[in-house]
Structure formats: C-alpha cells, structure tokens
Amino acid sequence: MISFLKHYFKGEKNIGIFQSIMLILFFLFFSLILFFIFSKPKKYYEEISFLPLNDRKKQKDL
C-alpha cells in the first residue's frame, strides 16, 4: 500500500491532492483540539492553574 502511495504522489500532477488531504487533516486536528479545550468547564482550568502553587505550599509544610 505504501509503495502505491509513493508511486502515486511521485508525479507533479498528483501533488495537489496530497496538499489538499494534509490541509483537511490539519484543520480536523486543530478543530478537535479547540473542541476539547472549550468543552471543559472553566472551573477545571481554575483548579489546574493553582496546582503548581499548591505543590509549593505542601513542600514548605514538610
């Protein structure tokens, strides 16, 4: 299968298809990342933002 793809994309006339496929994959990946970021509640990010500070307090208590 990979040898077929190498042979198919070797020609100059087929390179536009490869670029289009890569653009679509990038857009889908970027959209998924944005979806996961904005689907989390704001409280989740507030708790995460205080984790480094909480670690320092725990180390001082030891």
C-alpha positions as CSV (number, residue, x, y, z in Angstrom):
1,M,0.0,0.0,0.0
2,I,2.8,2.5,0.9
3,S,4.6,1.7,-2.3
4,F,1.4,2.6,-4.2
5,L,1.2,5.9,-2.4
6,K,4.8,6.7,-3.1
7,H,4.3,5.9,-6.8
8,Y,1.1,7.9,-6.9
9,F,2.5,11.1,-5.3
10,K,5.7,11.0,-7.2
11,G,4.3,12.8,-10.2
12,E,3.9,16.5,-10.2
13,K,0.3,16.5,-11.3
14,N,-0.8,14.5,-8.2
15,I,0.9,16.6,-5.5
16,G,-2.1,18.9,-5.3
17,I,-4.2,16.1,-3.9
18,F,-1.6,15.4,-1.2
19,Q,-1.6,19.1,-0.2
20,S,-5.4,19.1,0.0
21,I,-5.5,16.0,2.1
22,M,-2.9,17.4,4.5
23,L,-4.8,20.7,4.8
24,I,-8.0,18.8,5.7
25,L,-6.2,16.7,8.3
26,F,-4.6,19.7,9.9
27,F,-8.0,21.5,10.0
28,L,-9.7,18.5,11.6
29,F,-6.9,18.1,14.2
30,F,-7.0,21.8,15.0
31,S,-10.8,21.7,15.3
32,L,-10.6,18.7,17.7
33,I,-8.1,20.5,19.9
34,L,-10.3,23.6,20.1
35,F,-13.4,21.5,20.8
36,F,-11.7,19.7,23.7
37,I,-10.3,23.0,25.1
38,F,-13.7,24.8,25.0
39,S,-15.7,21.7,26.1
40,K,-14.1,21.7,29.6
41,P,-15.7,23.9,32.2
42,K,-13.9,27.0,33.4
43,K,-13.7,25.5,36.9
44,Y,-11.4,22.8,35.6
45,Y,-8.9,25.3,34.3
46,E,-9.0,27.3,37.5
47,E,-8.2,24.2,39.6
48,I,-5.4,23.2,37.2
49,S,-3.9,26.7,37.3
50,F,-3.4,26.5,41.1
51,L,-1.7,23.1,41.1
52,P,1.9,24.5,41.0
53,L,1.1,26.9,43.8
54,N,-0.4,24.1,45.9
55,D,2.8,22.0,45.5
56,R,5.0,24.7,46.9
57,K,2.8,25.0,49.9
58,K,3.0,21.3,50.5
59,Q,6.8,21.3,50.2
60,K,7.1,24.1,52.8
61,D,4.9,22.2,55.2
62,L,7.2,19.2,55.0
